[in-house]
Amino acid sequence: MRFMEKLAVIFVVKLLKVVSVAVVTIVAFWLLGLHYAILLGALVGLSVVIPYVGAVIVTVPVVVVGLIQWGWSDSFFYLMLVYTVIIVFDANVLVPILFAEVMNLHPLAIILAVLLFGSLFGFWGVFFAIPLMALVNVVIKSWPKESLE
């Protein structure tokens, strides 16, 4: 697959991931009876565009709405448990598996790419980690190999 084709596939996979995480979160928040479940679920879905960092940013409104609605009650802790499970599943299972399949890379390579490019380039490194890993992968695979003869 060419580099541009891989980028198009990555875009489609990211879009499907955003929609699926948003739908699951909306349903979970709605079942818990959280106010603004659709808005908060949509924010959680959009937050997965930026691995790890997006989840941290969106946690603030989820916590604030949960605390205002329920205070320090069992319902609030159930909300936090459900939210944590969704985010951890997305970041540690869904992302590496989906993108490893598309990129023909090991899931651990995806996680390491996010950590490496994030530490090198900060926010934008995390945002572009998977396309940058695709670029590195294409360069390594297409690099001319010397003949031993």
Buried (B, 14 or more C-beta within 10 A) or exposed (E): EEBEEBBEBBEEBBEEBBEBBBEBBBEBBEEBEBEBBEEBBBBBBBBBBBBBBBBEEBBEBBBEBBBEBBEEEEBBEBBBEBBEEBBEEBBEEBBBEBBBEBBEBEBEBBBBBBBBBBEEBEEEBBBBBBBBBBBBBBEEEEEEEEEEE
